[in-house]
Amino acid sequence: MSDTQAGTTLVSHTPAADTEAAASHFRSLLSLETDCWDVHQSLTSTNPDFVLLDVRGRDSWDAGHIEGAIHLPHINITEQNLAPYSHDTLFVVYCAGPHCNGADKAALKLAELGRPVKKMLGGIQGWSDEGFQLLSGSH
């Protein structure tokens, strides 16, 4: 005997949220996150309206990073290190990937400093999975 009622699946057993709640939820997610594709498109086809921060350590940065990114490890995010940027600058942070919480730590620090921030889902792993190129070395 199944755990679900007759005619329902594991997907539909818990009903979907009403459309207003769903719209609110997904709008909230999109205000906090972006993806590798949108970052790539923005970096290559327009004048980006954000600063892309690679928040990993030096060895990871040197092994491969996104062209146009600024290296600022999450442990070094301070008001002093952000001084060159206006307070309304949007920062997009990334780390190694889904198994890493460095981007979350960086996003939290930026938000606590009153800075607009989004996390790039997937990090370097997601970027590579999309087939986008990385730069190596300290450029």
N, C-alpha and C positions, 0 to 999 in steps of 0.2 A: 504494500500500500504506500502511496506517495505522500510526502509531507504537504503537498499543495492540494487545494480543493480541485474537484473535477473541472476541467476546462481551463485551468490556469497553469502557468508555467512558473518556474523559479523567478523569472523576470517580472511577470505581472502579478505575482502573489501579493507583493506590497504595491499598492496602487501608486501610479505616478503622481507627482505633486500637481496642484492646479497650475494653470499656465502663468498666472501672476507670480506665484511663488517661484516657479521655474525660471521665469524671466529675471526676477530679482536675484536669484542665486547665480545664474550664469553671467549676468551683468557684473555682479560682484567679483566673480572669478576673473573676468576679463579686465577688471580694473587693477588686479593684483598680478596677473600673469600675461605673458606673451609667448609666442613660440619661435622656434628657430627659423621657420620659413618667413614669418613676418619681419623678424630682425634682418635676415639676409636681404629680403626685398627692399627694406628701408635703407640699408647700408649701400646697396648697389644701384638703386634707381632714383633716389631722392637725396635731398640734404637732410640727414637725420635730425630729428628734433629731440634726441636723447643722447646720453653718454652711456656707452656700453662698458661695464666694468667686469673684468676677469678678476674674481676674488680668490683664486687659488694661490698656492705657494709658488715661489720662483722656479723650482724645478719643473713643475707642471706647466707653467707659462712658457718656459724655454722649450719644452717638448712639443708644444703646439698650442696656438691661441688664434682667436678670430682677428682678422685684419680690421683695424680701426678701433679695437678694444684698448682700454687703458688698464694697466696692471695695478690693482690696489687690493692686496689681500684683505680679507674681512677683518683680520686682527688690527689692520692699520687704518680702518675707517674712523676718522676723527674729524671734528669740525675744522681743525687746522689743515688737514689734508684735503678737505673739500672746499677750502677758501677760494680757490680759483674759479669756482662755479657759482653762478647766481643761485639763490635759494629756491627758485622755481624750476631749476634744471631737473628734468626727469632722468633718473638713473635706471638702467636695465642691468641686472646682475646675473652672472652665471658662474657655475663651478664645474665640477667633473661630470655630473649627471645625476640620475635619479637616486643613486646610492649615496649621494653626498649632500650634507645639509649646509655647506658653506654659503650657498646663495641665500638660504633662509636666514642665516646668521647676519649676513651682509644687509639683507633687506630690512631686518629688524633694526639694526644699528642706524641705517639711513632714515627709516621712519621715526625712530626715537630722536634723531637729530632734526626732525621736521622737514626732511627731504622727500619729494615724490619718488616712488620706486615701484618697479615691476620686476618679477623674476622671469628669466627666460627658461621655459620648461625644457628639460632634456639636457641642458648644459652642453659641454663639449661632446659628450656621447651622442646626444640628439643631433647636434650640428653635423658630426661625421656621418651619422645614420642617414641624414638627408643628402649626403654626397657633397657637402660644401667643404671648401679647402681651408686648411689651417696654415698659419705661418709658424716657423720654428725659429728659435734663437731669441735674442733680446730686443728685436726691433720694436 
